Amino acid sequence: LEAYGASHTLQEFLTVKSDDVIGRARVYEAIVKGDANLEPGVPESFHVLIKELQSLVLDVDLEEENMSVGEKRKLASSKK
């Protein structure tokens, strides 16, 4: 996305959103503890998008960035 000049869109994907239930809890804990290390979570609207794509019979899976090809295949076969 960044190559196409969509850096603002990319930043939106990486921020803690109001509909990210787990992310909000993590932000609260981080503020209370004074911790600055926050990792963005997956907002509920993204889960809705996944379900809408799946309702169109599109197979959508989330993968970890650091997974090897064998791990991805194992993950895909375990979901079937």
N, C-alpha and C positions, 0 to 999 in steps of 0.2 A: 504493500500500500504506500509506503513511504516513497518508493520510486516514482509513483504517479502523482506526487505532490499532496497526498492525503495524510499528512502528518497530524493534522488536527483530529481526523477520524481515528487514526492509530492511537493517539493519546486518549480519546474517548474510550477505546476498547480497554485501555490499561488502567483506568482510574476506578476507584471504589464508587459504585453507584448506589443510589438510594434503594434500589430493588435487589441489591446483593445482600441478602439477609446475613449470611456468614461473614461477609466482608465488613458489614456495619459492626458486628460484635467484635471482630478483630481490631477494628479502628478504635472502638471504645476501650478495649483492654490495653491497647498500645498507648492511648492518651493517658490512662490511669497509671500505667507502669512507667511512662516516660520513654517508651521504646520508639525508635524512629524507623525500624525495619518493618515495612508493610509490603505484602505481596497482594496484588489485585486478585479478586475472586471472579467467579462467573455470575453475572447478573441473571435474575429470573427471566428477564426479557429474552436473553440468549437461549435459555431452555425452551421458552415458548417458540422461538424461531426454529429450533431443532425439531420440536414436535410438529410444527406446521410443515416443514420440509419432509418429515417422515410421513405425514398424512398424504403427501403427494407421491408417495412410494419412492422417495429418494433415501438411500441408505447413508446416513450421516453418523460418523463416529468421531469422538474427540480423542486425540492422541497426545501423549507427552512429547515435548520437543526433543528430549534426550533419549528416547526409546530407540533400541536397535530394531532392524527389520524383523528379526526372529521374535522379539517381544511384541511387536505390533501384530504379527500373524497369530501369536498365541492369544493375545487379547481379543482379536477378531473372532477366532475360532471358539473361544470360551463364551462369547455372547450369543452364539447361534443355538 
